[in-house]
Structures are given as structure tokens and as C-alpha cells.
Amino acid sequence: MRIVLDGMGSDNHPDPEVSAAIEAYRKWGDQVLLTGPEHMLRPRLKALGARRDEVRVVHAPQVLEMTDKPAKAARNKPDSSMAIGMQLLKDGEADAFVTAGNTGGALAYALFRLGRIRGVKRPALSAVFPVQDGKAVVLDIGANADCRPDYLLQFAHMGSAYAESVLGLSRPRVGLLSNGEEAGKGNDLVKETYPLVQASNLNFMGNVEPKEIFAGSADVVVCDGFTGNIFLKTSEAVAGFLVSLIREHIRAGLITSLGGLLAKPAFRAVGRLLDPAEYGAAPLLGVNGLVFIGHGRSDTRALVNAIGVARQSAESGLLEAVRSAIQQRLAASPPEADV
């Protein structure tokens, strides 16, 4: 497996990336391609005792900053660590690309360098949520703030392909994120999307509210990127708040402290489930290559897990599964204008 890691993506780059590249090699035995300025990466690799056969540095003199405008940077920074990494993927020198950098920039570079899978109108960023008795794929979580019903239908097909290929789910249940379970609930986008997904060959469960998502009622949840991003950030914030609140109350007295010590393994297990670092990165579905985007605050553990997700996706044939899902949908649908 050949995974490219953007060496200048995270908020604290390049230290987490350098450490993650070394750990990933020692965990799976595959050389990681690390992109970024050589004068920054090589001394850190040497200081950590990394051999050249463990991590391959690919020089990229420019860095995409979080403050850069995505489309402008994609044109004006052709030699950034993100751009070079995408090019390696396009040229067949890598199986997947991982970054913890600017999400908009990653989307722009992916579109410019890799292009969309034929028939895909908009790529979608997905995330895996821990739910009752399993996991759920939610998309879009931020790539497209404004969407049309046909975009959401494509998201449903791509999300189903991801759930089947990577999560191993057969006939994943698909739901539309809405403010009510009834078919007539939701805004105009949800109401117009409902009959499209219902008429498809997907295993459509109808509308789902957030409580049904966490109850495990759907394997794939579809929404526009604006709604999905708020749902993601709210879920992470609530999870963090509850963990902090429980910790505070456990430490409030002697009896609760003793009980907390006994329950510590359970709390630790739950904490891992709720920690975004456990999932590492989200796949950008619909572009012509495997691209994974993580949090800017990703540490070494998060990046190693992101590389693990990328490896698993490449091994399971995710890209071909998404291509196949889109082609099957196109074959069953009348031609549509691509805008």
C-alpha cells in the first residue's frame, strides 16, 4: 500500500505528520510518501531515527495555509504539499492521499488535479459516526453548503458504496436527515429529494432525525454540506461537553471518585468511541482518487488512524465501488444536464 501524507497539513505541522509517517511504517510495513519542504522534514525524520526506506520525502516547497482562499491557492500554489500529493495520486505513484489541511483547499486541488468520477456532479465529504450497535456514514459534512435534490441522490449512492466496501454492510439502510420522520417533513430540499431516493434501488428508510441516527436506525445519512457540518460539529461539541461534565462530577466527592476509578475502563472505552481521532479522516467521495481529509488539530494518533482508513479503503476497492454505483445509477436514469 502506498499512502501519501501531506506533511504540512495539520495545525502543528510537520511534527505530527513526521511521527505518524514513521509509526505507520512500523505498524503496517508500507513506506509512506511524505510531502513538504525537504529542509523541514528531513531533519525531523533523522532526529526520530527514521530510515529512508521507511519514509520517502517528496519535496514540495509551498504550503497551503488555513487562511488561503481555496480556489486561488489551487492556482497560485501548484507546488504545495497538498498539490504534489494529489499529483502523486493522479500519476499512479500512490493508492491514497491523506491531509489534515484546509478542507476547501483539498476539495479544490482534488477537482483540479484528479477531477470528478464520470457522472458525479458534486463530490461529498463523509464521516463515520459511532451509533447504537455500529456505525453510520453521514454525508455531505461540508464540501457543498448549497445542494440540489439530484446531488443528494448521488450522495446516497456514494455513501452506500462506502458503507458496503469499507464498513462491510450489506444493503445499507439510507435515510434523509430531517426535522421529522414523516415524508412531508423537512425543507424544500428534503421534500424534493425524498421521492428521488424512494424511487432508486437503494434501501431507503425515509427521513431520520438525529435521535434515530444515534439509535442506529440508518447506516447512511444524507444531507447538504451546511446541515451536515453543523450536525458534525454539534455532535462533537456535545460529546466533549458530556465527557467533561461527567469527569467534573466524578471528582466532586470521595464516593463518586471511588466509583469513577472502578468505572474507568468503561469511560475510557466510551471516550475512544467519541474521539474523532479514532476515525482519523473523512473520505472525499466522488473525485477520481482516494482522498481523505482530517481535522486541522490532528495529532500523531489521528494521522496514523487516517492512514489506516486510507489503506483499508484502497484494499477494499472503494474507488471502484463508487464508480460502479454512479454508473449503475446513470444507466437507470435519463440523461441530465451537468451544472
KOLKOL-202989 format. One record per residue (C-alpha): x, y, z. Coordinates in nm, 2 decimals. Example, Ala and Ser with C-alpha at 12.3 -4.5 7.8 and 13.67 -1.06 7.14 Angstrom:
2
x_y_z
1.23_-0.45_0.78
1.37_-0.11_0.71
//
This chain:
339
x_y_z
0.00_0.00_0.00
0.14_0.34_-0.10
-0.01_0.62_0.10
0.08_0.99_0.06
0.06_1.20_0.37
0.05_1.58_0.34
0.35_1.68_0.56
0.22_2.03_0.61
-0.15_1.99_0.68
-0.21_1.99_1.05
-0.22_2.30_1.27
0.11_2.18_1.43
0.28_2.06_1.11
0.51_1.90_1.04
0.58_1.72_1.37
0.26_1.51_1.39
0.29_1.41_1.03
0.66_1.31_1.06
0.58_1.09_1.37
0.27_0.95_1.20
0.46_0.85_0.89
0.72_0.66_1.10
0.46_0.49_1.31
0.25_0.39_1.01
0.55_0.22_0.85
0.63_0.03_1.17
0.27_-0.07_1.21
0.20_-0.19_0.85
0.54_-0.21_0.69
0.45_0.01_0.39
0.66_0.31_0.30
0.48_0.64_0.35
0.53_0.92_0.10
0.56_1.25_0.29
0.52_1.57_0.10
0.66_1.91_0.21
0.97_2.12_0.22
1.27_1.89_0.25
1.46_2.13_0.48
1.18_2.09_0.73
1.10_1.72_0.70
1.44_1.55_0.67
1.60_1.69_1.00
1.29_1.58_1.20
1.29_1.23_1.04
1.66_1.20_1.12
1.61_1.31_1.48
1.35_1.04_1.52
1.58_0.77_1.37
1.37_0.71_1.06
1.54_0.53_0.77
1.49_0.63_0.41
1.32_0.30_0.33
1.06_0.38_0.60
0.95_0.73_0.48
1.01_0.88_0.14
1.02_1.26_0.13
0.88_1.42_-0.18
0.99_1.78_-0.19
0.71_2.04_-0.21
0.83_2.39_-0.14
0.49_2.56_-0.10
0.25_2.53_0.19
-0.13_2.58_0.18
-0.23_2.79_0.48
-0.57_2.76_0.66
-0.62_3.13_0.57
-0.57_3.08_0.20
-0.86_3.11_-0.04
-0.90_2.75_-0.18
-0.96_2.82_-0.55
-0.70_3.09_-0.56
-0.44_2.89_-0.38
-0.50_2.59_-0.60
-0.40_2.81_-0.90
-0.12_3.01_-0.73
0.04_2.73_-0.53
0.10_2.45_-0.78
0.39_2.31_-0.57
0.22_2.30_-0.23
0.25_1.98_-0.02
-0.12_1.92_-0.10
-0.08_1.97_-0.47
0.22_1.75_-0.50
0.05_1.48_-0.30
-0.26_1.49_-0.53
-0.03_1.47_-0.83
0.14_1.16_-0.70
-0.20_1.00_-0.67
-0.30_1.10_-1.02
0.02_0.97_-1.16
-0.04_0.63_-1.01
0.25_0.65_-0.76
0.02_0.62_-0.46
-0.30_0.45_-0.37
-0.45_0.72_-0.15
-0.38_1.07_-0.02
-0.43_1.19_0.34
-0.42_1.55_0.46
-0.52_1.74_0.78
-0.51_2.07_0.59
-0.76_2.32_0.46
-1.08_2.13_0.36
-1.17_2.38_0.09
-0.82_2.36_-0.05
-0.82_1.98_-0.06
-1.15_1.99_-0.25
-1.02_2.25_-0.49
-0.69_2.06_-0.56
-0.88_1.73_-0.59
-1.11_1.88_-0.86
-0.82_2.05_-1.04
-0.57_1.76_-1.02
-0.79_1.45_-1.01
-1.12_1.56_-1.15
-1.46_1.40_-1.07
-1.56_1.05_-1.14
-1.76_1.05_-1.46
-2.12_1.13_-1.39
-2.06_1.28_-1.05
-2.19_1.63_-1.01
-2.05_1.72_-0.67
-1.80_1.54_-0.45
-1.92_1.48_-0.09
-1.72_1.47_0.23
-1.84_1.19_0.46
-1.78_1.10_0.82
-1.83_0.78_1.02
-2.04_0.83_1.34
-2.05_0.59_1.63
-2.41_0.48_1.68
-2.60_0.22_1.88
-2.46_-0.12_1.78
-2.25_0.00_1.50
-2.15_0.30_1.28
-2.33_0.53_1.04
-2.19_0.72_0.73
-2.31_1.08_0.72
-2.26_1.29_0.40
-2.21_1.57_0.30
-2.04_1.72_0.61
-1.90_2.03_0.45
-1.80_2.01_0.08
-2.12_2.16_-0.05
-2.31_2.42_0.15
-2.58_2.45_-0.11
-2.72_2.14_-0.28
-2.99_2.02_-0.53
-3.20_1.71_-0.49
-3.01_1.52_-0.75
-2.68_1.59_-0.57
-2.82_1.43_-0.25
-2.94_1.13_-0.45
-2.58_1.09_-0.57
-2.45_1.13_-0.22
-2.68_0.85_-0.12
-2.54_0.62_-0.38
-2.18_0.71_-0.29
-2.24_0.67_0.08
-2.40_0.33_0.03
-2.09_0.22_-0.17
-1.87_0.34_0.11
-2.08_0.16_0.37
-2.06_-0.16_0.17
-1.69_-0.15_0.08
-1.53_-0.02_0.40
-1.78_-0.10_0.68
-1.88_-0.43_0.53
-2.26_-0.36_0.54
-2.49_-0.55_0.30
-2.78_-0.34_0.16
-2.71_-0.04_0.39
-3.01_0.15_0.51
-3.03_0.50_0.38
-3.20_0.79_0.55
-3.25_1.16_0.48
-3.16_1.39_0.77
-3.47_1.60_0.85
-3.66_1.76_1.14
-3.92_1.48_1.14
-3.97_1.12_1.03
-4.28_1.18_0.82
-4.24_1.20_0.44
-4.38_1.56_0.43
-4.13_1.69_0.68
-3.82_1.90_0.61
-3.73_2.20_0.39
-3.79_2.21_0.02
-3.46_2.03_-0.05
-3.55_1.73_0.17
-3.91_1.72_0.03
-3.78_1.72_-0.33
-3.51_1.47_-0.26
-3.74_1.22_-0.08
-3.92_1.08_-0.39
-3.59_1.06_-0.59
-3.43_0.84_-0.33
-3.75_0.65_-0.28
-3.76_0.56_-0.65
-3.40_0.45_-0.66
-3.27_0.09_-0.59
-3.13_0.20_-0.26
-3.25_0.06_0.07
-3.44_0.38_0.16
-3.57_0.41_0.52
-3.72_0.76_0.48
-3.65_1.07_0.69
-3.44_1.03_1.01
-3.40_1.28_1.30
-3.07_1.30_1.49
-3.21_1.08_1.76
-3.28_0.80_1.51
-2.93_0.83_1.37
-2.76_0.77_1.71
-3.02_0.49_1.78
-2.88_0.31_1.48
-3.18_0.34_1.25
-2.98_0.41_0.94
-2.64_0.31_0.80
-2.61_0.60_0.56
-2.75_0.95_0.63
-2.77_1.21_0.36
-2.79_1.59_0.39
-2.65_1.91_0.24
-2.30_2.02_0.35
-2.42_2.31_0.56
-2.66_2.09_0.76
-2.41_1.81_0.78
-2.12_2.03_0.90
-2.34_2.17_1.18
-2.46_1.82_1.28
-2.09_1.70_1.29
-1.97_1.99_1.50
-2.26_1.99_1.73
-2.22_1.61_1.79
-1.85_1.66_1.87
-1.92_1.95_2.10
-2.19_1.77_2.29
-1.97_1.46_2.33
-1.69_1.67_2.46
-1.91_1.86_2.70
-2.06_1.54_2.84
-1.72_1.38_2.90
-1.60_1.69_3.07
-1.92_1.72_3.28
-1.91_1.35_3.39
-1.54_1.39_3.48
-1.62_1.70_3.69
-1.90_1.53_3.88
-1.69_1.22_3.94
-1.42_1.42_4.11
-1.67_1.61_4.32
-1.66_1.38_4.62
-1.49_1.07_4.77
-1.76_0.82_4.69
-1.80_0.93_4.33
-1.42_0.94_4.29
-1.40_0.58_4.40
-1.68_0.48_4.17
-1.51_0.66_3.89
-1.19_0.46_3.94
-1.40_0.13_3.92
-1.57_0.26_3.60
-1.25_0.40_3.44
-1.21_0.12_3.18
-1.57_0.18_3.07
-1.52_0.56_3.05
-1.20_0.51_2.85
-1.38_0.28_2.60
-1.66_0.53_2.55
-1.41_0.81_2.52
-1.24_0.63_2.24
-1.57_0.58_2.06
-1.65_0.96_2.08
-1.30_1.08_1.99
-1.27_1.20_1.63
-0.91_1.09_1.63
-1.02_0.73_1.63
-1.16_0.77_1.28
-0.87_0.98_1.16
-1.01_1.13_0.84
-1.31_1.15_0.62
-1.31_1.04_0.25
-1.39_1.29_-0.02
-1.62_1.07_-0.23
-1.68_1.14_-0.60
-1.33_1.26_-0.70
-1.12_1.04_-0.92
-0.89_0.92_-0.65
-0.89_0.82_-0.28
-0.86_1.15_-0.08
-0.90_1.17_0.30
-0.93_1.49_0.50
-0.87_1.50_0.87
-0.91_1.77_1.14
-0.66_2.05_1.14
-0.59_1.97_1.51
-0.50_1.61_1.42
-0.22_1.47_1.63
0.00_1.17_1.56
-0.26_0.91_1.66
-0.53_1.07_1.45
-0.30_1.08_1.14
-0.19_0.71_1.19
-0.56_0.62_1.21
-0.63_0.83_0.90
-0.36_0.63_0.71
-0.52_0.31_0.84
-0.86_0.42_0.70
-0.70_0.51_0.37
-0.53_0.17_0.35
-0.85_-0.01_0.43
-1.04_0.18_0.17
-0.78_0.12_-0.10
-0.77_-0.26_-0.01
-1.15_-0.29_-0.02
-1.17_-0.12_-0.37
-1.37_0.18_-0.25
-1.29_0.39_-0.56
-1.42_0.12_-0.80
-1.72_0.07_-0.58
-1.82_0.44_-0.60
-1.76_0.44_-0.98
-1.98_0.13_-1.02
-2.25_0.28_-0.80
-2.26_0.60_-1.01
-2.25_0.42_-1.34
-2.54_0.19_-1.24
-2.74_0.50_-1.14
-2.67_0.67_-1.47
-2.76_0.36_-1.66
-3.10_0.35_-1.49
-3.17_0.73_-1.52
-3.24_0.96_-1.82
-2.96_1.20_-1.92
-2.94_1.51_-1.71
-2.76_1.84_-1.76
-2.45_1.88_-1.55
-2.42_2.22_-1.39
//
